[in-house]
Amino acid sequence: MTFGVPPPKTLPRNPLNIPGFSPILPPAAPEERTT
């Protein structure tokens, strides 16, 4: 059930607000910012 699909969705959104999480998803930050 909670294999790890819901957590990854909340992670990419957190890095945008937290600069410390940016390093975790470098390619996800610029892609989400452009949207």
N, C-alpha and C positions, 0 to 999 in steps of 0.2 A: 504494500500500500504506500508507505512512505519510503520509497527506494532512494529518493534524492531528487525528485523532479520539482517539487514545490520549493525546496530550499534554494536551488540554483536560480530560480526566478526572482527570489527576493534579494539574492546576493548582487546581481548586476544592477539592481536599483539602489542598493545601499552605497556602493562605490561612488556613484554619481554624487551623493550627498557627503560621503566621507572620503577625503583624500587619501586616507590610510589604506582604504580597500582598493584604490585605483590600481595599484601594482598587481593585485590579484587578477584583474580582468582588464588588461591594457587595450586589447582590441575591442572590447565590449563598451568601453567608456566613450570612445570617439564615435562609434556606430550609434549608440543610444543618444548621444548629444546632437547628432545631425538630424535625428528624427524630430 
